Amino acid sequence: MSEKKLKIVVFSDYICPFCYIGFYRVEQLKENYDLDVDWKPFEIHPETPKEGTDLNNLPFPKEYLELMKENIKKLADDVGITFKLTDKLSNSRMALFFSEFARKNGKFDEFHKLVFDSYWKDGQDIGDKTLLFSLAESLGFKRKEILEYIDSEEPLKELKKSLKELRKYGINGVPTFIIGEKIVVGAQPYEVFEEVIDKVLEEDLVL
């Protein structure tokens, strides 16, 4: 275990399978490094209707989707998780709003994991407010307080701020990991993160 606490900023969206893998990759890293992880919201498909959409309607060749699924399975096996790949793409905006509420009330990590697992392990629609309220209430939050926050302008401001921050680095994809002054894009193997983190710690580039 490293003696230095290292800050990692992660830009992520719940509907991104590689972000889910990235989440568990970070959990692996925590076993060997003292990390301060700051998850930032990013909406990769803002055009998705509130009720979600069928993945088969997306403008991708079938061969591409099959190849992506194979890649996802390989990466998931590497971090020891099982995916439940569904044909429905949820609208993630409300889940991102709820997570910001959880952040401001000290339970971001718990809610963050619940949303990820609900979508990728249980195959549930995280665009459904009923589900999100249920997850939030399981952590002790009151519906009235949640509504006051998600109906305000604040969560959208946070989302736009995060998008602007990521694009400052010239990047439009997630997951993106800012480690010290170095950047890792994508759900990379553990060894890639290990090499970057060790180098950052050695060079004392911790933020």
C-alpha positions in Angstrom: 0.0 0.0 0.0 1.3 3.4 -1.0 1.9 5.9 1.8 0.8 8.8 -0.4 -2.9 9.6 -1.0 -3.5 10.1 -4.7 -6.3 12.0 -6.2 -8.0 10.5 -9.2 -10.7 12.3 -11.1 -13.0 10.0 -13.2 -15.4 11.2 -15.8 -18.1 8.6 -16.2 -21.7 7.8 -17.3 -23.8 5.0 -15.9 -24.9 3.7 -19.3 -21.4 3.2 -20.5 -20.3 -0.4 -20.0 -16.6 0.6 -20.0 -17.3 3.1 -17.2 -18.8 0.2 -15.2 -15.7 -1.8 -15.7 -13.7 1.3 -14.8 -15.6 1.5 -11.6 -14.6 -2.0 -10.5 -11.1 -1.3 -11.8 -10.9 1.6 -9.4 -12.1 -0.7 -6.6 -9.2 -3.1 -7.4 -6.7 -0.2 -7.3 -8.0 0.8 -3.9 -6.7 -2.5 -2.5 -3.2 -1.4 -3.2 -3.2 2.4 -3.3 -4.6 5.1 -1.0 -6.9 6.9 -3.4 -9.1 9.9 -3.2 -11.5 9.3 -6.1 -13.7 12.1 -7.5 -16.4 10.9 -9.9 -17.6 13.5 -12.4 -20.9 13.1 -14.3 -20.9 12.8 -18.1 -23.8 12.2 -20.4 -22.8 10.3 -23.5 -26.3 10.1 -25.1 -28.3 13.2 -24.1 -30.5 12.6 -27.2 -31.9 9.4 -25.6 -35.6 9.8 -24.9 -36.7 9.8 -21.2 -38.2 6.3 -21.6 -35.0 5.0 -23.1 -34.5 3.4 -26.5 -33.8 0.1 -28.2 -30.0 -0.5 -28.7 -30.8 -2.2 -32.0 -32.1 1.2 -33.2 -28.7 2.8 -32.8 -26.7 3.5 -36.0 -24.1 0.9 -35.5 -23.5 -2.2 -37.7 -24.5 -5.5 -36.1 -20.9 -6.8 -36.4 -19.6 -3.8 -34.5 -22.1 -4.4 -31.6 -21.2 -8.0 -31.4 -17.5 -7.2 -31.3 -18.1 -4.6 -28.6 -20.0 -7.2 -26.5 -17.1 -9.6 -26.8 -14.7 -6.9 -25.7 -16.9 -6.0 -22.8 -17.1 -9.7 -21.7 -13.3 -10.0 -21.8 -12.8 -6.9 -19.7 -15.5 -7.8 -17.3 -13.9 -11.2 -16.7 -10.7 -9.5 -16.0 -12.2 -7.5 -13.1 -14.4 -10.4 -12.0 -17.9 -9.1 -12.7 -20.8 -10.4 -14.7 -22.8 -8.3 -17.1 -26.5 -8.5 -17.9 -26.5 -6.9 -21.3 -29.9 -5.7 -22.2 -31.3 -4.3 -25.5 -32.5 -1.2 -23.8 -30.4 2.0 -23.5 -31.6 4.1 -20.6 -31.6 7.9 -20.4 -28.9 8.5 -17.7 -29.6 12.2 -17.0 -31.9 11.7 -14.0 -29.5 9.0 -12.5 -26.7 11.6 -12.8 -28.9 14.2 -11.1 -29.8 11.8 -8.3 -26.1 11.0 -7.8 -25.3 14.6 -7.4 -27.9 14.8 -4.7 -26.2 11.9 -3.0 -22.8 13.5 -3.3 -24.1 16.7 -1.6 -25.5 14.6 1.2 -22.5 12.4 1.9 -23.5 9.1 0.3 -22.3 9.4 -3.3 -20.2 6.2 -3.2 -23.0 4.1 -2.0 -25.5 5.5 -4.5 -23.0 5.4 -7.3 -22.5 1.6 -6.9 -26.3 1.0 -6.5 -27.0 2.7 -9.9 -24.2 0.9 -11.7 -25.2 -2.5 -10.4 -28.9 -1.9 -11.0 -28.3 -1.2 -14.7 -25.4 -3.7 -15.5 -26.1 -6.5 -13.1 -29.9 -6.4 -12.7 -30.8 -5.0 -16.1 -33.1 -2.3 -14.7 -34.0 1.0 -16.3 -32.0 3.7 -14.5 -34.0 6.3 -16.4 -37.0 5.3 -14.3 -37.5 7.8 -11.4 -39.4 5.1 -9.4 -36.3 3.0 -9.4 -34.0 5.9 -8.5 -36.2 7.0 -5.7 -36.2 3.5 -4.3 -32.4 3.3 -4.4 -32.1 6.7 -2.8 -34.6 6.0 -0.1 -32.8 2.7 0.7 -29.9 5.0 1.8 -32.2 7.0 4.0 -32.9 10.0 1.8 -36.3 11.7 1.8 -38.2 12.0 -1.5 -39.2 15.7 -0.8 -35.5 16.7 -0.4 -34.5 14.8 -3.6 -37.3 16.4 -5.6 -36.3 19.9 -4.4 -32.8 19.3 -5.7 -33.4 17.5 -9.0 -36.1 20.1 -9.9 -33.6 22.9 -9.3 -31.1 24.3 -11.8 -28.1 23.0 -9.8 -27.7 19.4 -11.1 -27.8 20.5 -14.7 -25.2 23.2 -14.0 -23.0 20.5 -12.4 -23.4 18.3 -15.5 -22.5 21.1 -17.9 -19.5 22.1 -15.7 -18.2 18.6 -15.8 -18.6 18.4 -19.6 -16.7 21.6 -20.0 -14.0 20.4 -17.7 -13.5 17.2 -19.7 -13.4 19.0 -23.0 -10.7 21.2 -21.6 -8.5 18.2 -21.9 -9.5 17.7 -25.6 -11.4 14.5 -24.7 -15.1 13.7 -25.5 -15.2 10.1 -24.3 -15.5 8.2 -21.1 -14.3 6.7 -18.9 -11.5 9.2 -18.6 -9.2 9.1 -15.6 -7.1 12.1 -14.5 -4.3 10.8 -12.4 -2.1 13.5 -11.1 -1.2 15.3 -14.3 -1.6 12.2 -16.5 -4.6 11.0 -18.4 -5.9 7.5 -19.0 -8.8 7.0 -21.4 -10.9 3.8 -21.4 -11.2 0.7 -19.3 -7.6 -0.2 -19.5 -5.9 -3.3 -17.9 -4.9 -3.0 -14.3 -1.2 -2.9 -15.2 -1.8 0.3 -17.2 -3.2 2.1 -14.2 -0.5 0.6 -12.0 2.2 1.9 -14.2 0.7 5.4 -14.4 0.0 5.6 -10.7 3.5 4.4 -9.7 5.1 7.0 -12.1 2.9 9.8 -10.8 3.8 8.9 -7.2 7.5 8.7 -8.1 7.4 12.1 -9.8 5.4 13.6 -7.0 2.8 14.9 -9.5 -0.1 14.3 -7.1 -2.7 17.1 -7.4 
